[in-house]
Amino acid sequence: DVKVTQSSRYLVKRTGEKVFLECVQDMDHENMFWYRQDPGLGLRLIYFSYDVKMKEKGDIPEGYSVSREKKERFSLILESASTNQTSMYLCASSLSPGRVEQFFGPGTRLTVL
Amino acid sequence: AQSVTQLGSHVSVSEGALVLLRCNYSSSVPPYLFWYVQYPNQGLQLLLKYTTGATLVKGINGFEAEFKKSETSFHLTKPSAHMSDAAEYFCAVSPYGNNRLAFGKGNQVVVIP
């Protein structure tokens, strides 16, 4: 089975802090994704990566950046956290182009005070 | 660009009754279609998917969905609701050959004893 892990289940940070969310998948998937989930809004794509060192903006990239130095690891970075970034963050991966089924991690619930 | 519509953010169903969750999509090319389920404080888990072939798709936990191209729909059903079906359900669509998934806003299902 594919396993996608996220570094923290719950995280509390202060406004202005730099925040790193880490995601690791163990099945050699090419594609990795970061979403945020908010009540009534569903899942919104922040960034995705289809290869090491490659990234593409999703629908809501403002205030976020990403890093993919190794195939199995995809990091989401909040350069200066703000209260409106309080949310559930979900990481996902998929095998390759054309194999679009995504496998999700357990999520990180981030609270910015 | 593709979009996904799920009507009714909250759906109440009596234990033993039919579960019906509606999903309509817009896509300019033949899509791949998915239903995911999310239990409280967890990530998303794949319920079922349609890629090609038979339009009636069976998934886990007794759920099934039917792809109707003429109606651009992919409704999810389960003949008899169980208390354990209480969760949030998301419909997602990906046009053929596209890495990304577009998600609906989700249906929160409440099962009444």
HADDOCK unambig.tbl for C-alpha pairs under 7 A between the chains (distance, minus, plus):
assign (segid A and resid 40 and name CA) (segid B and resid 105 and name CA) 6.07 0.50 0.50
assign (segid A and resid 41 and name CA) (segid B and resid 105 and name CA) 5.33 0.50 0.50
assign (segid A and resid 42 and name CA) (segid B and resid 103 and name CA) 6.76 0.50 0.50
assign (segid A and resid 42 and name CA) (segid B and resid 104 and name CA) 6.24 0.50 0.50
assign (segid A and resid 42 and name CA) (segid B and resid 105 and name CA) 3.97 0.50 0.50
assign (segid A and resid 42 and name CA) (segid B and resid 106 and name CA) 5.91 0.50 0.50
assign (segid A and resid 43 and name CA) (segid B and resid 103 and name CA) 6.21 0.50 0.50
assign (segid A and resid 90 and name CA) (segid B and resid 43 and name CA) 6.96 0.50 0.50
assign (segid A and resid 97 and name CA) (segid B and resid 97 and name CA) 6.70 0.50 0.50
assign (segid A and resid 97 and name CA) (segid B and resid 99 and name CA) 5.74 0.50 0.50
assign (segid A and resid 98 and name CA) (segid B and resid 97 and name CA) 5.05 0.50 0.50
assign (segid A and resid 98 and name CA) (segid B and resid 98 and name CA) 6.74 0.50 0.50
assign (segid A and resid 98 and name CA) (segid B and resid 99 and name CA) 6.74 0.50 0.50
assign (segid A and resid 100 and name CA) (segid B and resid 99 and name CA) 5.59 0.50 0.50
assign (segid A and resid 104 and name CA) (segid B and resid 43 and name CA) 5.75 0.50 0.50
assign (segid A and resid 104 and name CA) (segid B and resid 44 and name CA) 5.68 0.50 0.50
assign (segid A and resid 105 and name CA) (segid B and resid 43 and name CA) 5.48 0.50 0.50
assign (segid A and resid 106 and name CA) (segid B and resid 42 and name CA) 4.89 0.50 0.50
assign (segid A and resid 106 and name CA) (segid B and resid 43 and name CA) 4.06 0.50 0.50
assign (segid A and resid 107 and name CA) (segid B and resid 42 and name CA) 6.53 0.50 0.50
assign (segid A and resid 107 and name CA) (segid B and resid 43 and name CA) 5.59 0.50 0.50
